Amino acid sequence: MLSKLKSLGLTGIDGFVVDIETDIVGGVPNFELVGLGDTAVKEAKERVKSAIRNSGFEYPVKHITINLAPADIKKEGPIYDLGIAIGILGASDQLQNKTYKDYLFLGELSLDGTIKKIKGVLPMIISARNFGYKKIILPKDNKEEASFIDNMEIYTFSTLKEVVEFLDANDLSFKENFKVPTKTFEEIALVNSNKLDFENVKGQRMAKRALEIAAAGGHNVLMIGPPGSGKSMLAKCFSGILPNLTFDEALEVTKIHSVAGELDLKKGIITERPFRTPHHTATAISLTGGGTHSKPGEISLAHNGVLFLDEFPEYSRHLIETLRQPLEDGYITVARAQQTITYPASFTLIASMNPCPCGNYGAKDRECTCTPTQIHKYLSKLSGPIMDRIDIHVEVDNITYHELNAENKEEPTAKIKERVDRARKIQLERFKGTKTYCNAKMTVPQMKKFCKLSEECQKLMEMAFTNLKLSARAHDRILKVARTIADLEGVENIAPNHIAEAVSYRGLDRKYWD
Amino acid sequence: MDNYKKFLIFLSKYELTNKKLESIMSIVEDKNIESIDNLIEDADIVNLLSSNEYHEMLKDANERFLSSLIANLEQSEVKVITKKDEEYPKSLADLQDAPMILYAKGDLSLLNSKAISIVGTRSPSNYGKYVTEKFAETLAKAGLTIVSGLAYGIDAISHKKALEVDGKTIAVLGGGFNHIYPEIHTSLANEIAEKGLLISEYAPFIRPTKYSFPKRNRIIAGLSLGTLITEASGKSGTIHTKEFALEYGRDLFAVPGNINSPKSELPNILIKSAQAECVLSGDDILEYYGIDKVKQEKKTISLSIEEEIILNLLKNGEQDFDYLAKNSNITVNNLNSYLTTLEIRGLIKRMPAKTYILN
């Protein structure tokens, strides 16, 4: 007998529908699974067999053929176990009716018949919804993840037996027990985890201001300072002043994390902007994504959030260069022999570095032991196109003991965030109807339109270039940052003091190093 | 080209010591040797050479080789000056270990101009940078030639400042012109060759060595009326320059620094032991030599109250951003823009680690 039911698969972070066809005929007992599955899919045979027996059903001693269609797309992972098991039960007449045809099945089986959680549920359900499917059966552990999807009937189960009982039941109220109640995003988003607060960072006024501007305009930042000066701490506080994730952004982020299996299953959806800190020994693939079991990399996990690269020059040149496309376009395309996948990767880059290999160059209280050649080599690792994509350079220095113990209150994150939110609002209004959403992403025509300089400003700009020996690449960066500073102030036109402040964040163009 | 110069060009290829060169050349003059072949066959000269040197020389001692050497020099616009030339600096002529030969690129007239050398550490503090720039500016503007060694730190700052104010500068190299050290200063060297003068006692293809740098310091000290030490540690190579200056009876100037700063150790000791004249500004040196200072046009600058406050806070030396923010009561964003405007107007300077200093 033949049975047919539906399941889902993933390419990149988008889902597709898979048909699980099961045919059972007499003959030599055998189990055949076709349809381009990977090893995990093929091993379903053993799991399904034990799970069916241990749940009190009969495993047919016949020739079983299973096909996962479409047969030309690669299928990965143990997510088809449940579908295959139901397919076999259906084809061997152990189910009372054929309601299983109305559902999509996802779930991994263990030998005793329990259903285990799987990865990538959220993107798959979203795709299923887009394809017009309504009913879906999932592992119980994936409940939270699925609870944000409206217009769907989602049922979760912990054992195979439960699923069969559910399919056989005619009682609607019984069925209702397994349905996942939908939650609204706002309910969850309110519960904010304890994050580092700017209140706890003493001193470092310049760096704080620079980060505020960066958050307000979506600018990338490079922090330069000796070890122990608080660069990492500042970076960690940074995600707190970014504007809240919108529901669509949150779904996007959750999708990526779900595919990568990095989702906190208790929460289900990611409500805070991600903060990723890959170490400088990371491989290019772990950063960009891809690999045999294609997974999004660190830069995609930082999508809509912050990518913090500590000790920036220690990352290999190759690694730094791979950041160029995502920093420009907001996504990364990973081409492999078997498939080409595009992952979203629109993040704010916060990089930090020491001023020299020993870290003490320019420090007040310590001596630098580097030779000028060493310093030159260290800094030259960053030259070129990557620096073109970092708008703000800011220096961070050790704070004194006196400052550390000062009684005066520092400004809390919440207050800074208010200003950032206001500035972002102005920008959203300004770029309405275009793809741009913040000043950092302005195109050249947009800059011409929105960064008009008065004569006074132009004169100042010119003087800054000649007197401070700025390099040419600084020009556009200064304009964008000045635009953000003006937005923070709530002013329509860029004024000379905005330009002057923006100029002060171009440290590396100034060469006061040598 | 006379034989004397030709022989020197030939001999200087073998990195002989200056003393050896001198003895050989005096034999050449005494015996009136007229060709390279004769030179290499002369028993007295051969006696002076080590066997290595002799065999090396024997290999390429012919007129063809020599003319190719000279052609090469001409092609790369390198001029050769010997003691017999008019251009040879008078300040060096009487010194007992005066260089026999000088390779030069640039304005030869500078060799006989009034010069002050500025030397010091390769890794100056913010204070050292500031002081060096100030002195170099005043001295160069007053028409003195700034002599230094093209090294990192004080040397490079002095050269750069002199060029910046359209003054004159001489860089004395520790190796040949084809091996500028440090390499990063190649563009600086080119600029000096164009607007000032680059000299070396080594043939262009000779690489600098650990020992050649102290030797070139004698030329730096010798070329100048006086040597100014702005910042140097007690173990610095600057000590060589100082010693040559004292040996040659030239003036020595030192800028006092913080007694706790290891980088001001040498100048402070020199002042304490009265070996060096204590100078507080370039004007002190000009006064010492009776040179008129260039009148600075006093610009009347209108300052806002906030700018006055900032300048006042910087009066006692360099301060960092947080200090200024705390003590000026100006909001961080405004402070940033005031500081930049002040900097653009040339009133203050920004140093590494967000430190500011009065200009």
Interface residues (C-beta under 8 A of the other chain):
Chain A: G203 Q204 R205 M206 K208 R209 G225 P226 P355 Y361 G362 A363 K364 E367 C368 T371 P372 T373 H376 E395 D397 I399 E403 L460 M463 A464 N467 L468 I485 L488 E489 P496 N497 H498 I499 A500 E501 V503 S504 R510 Y512 W513 D514
Chain B: R122 S123 N126 Y152 G153 A156 P182 I184 P262 D320 F321 D322 A325 V332 N333 N334 N336 S337 Y338 L339 T340 T341 E343 I344 R345 G346 R350 M351 P352 A353 K354 T355
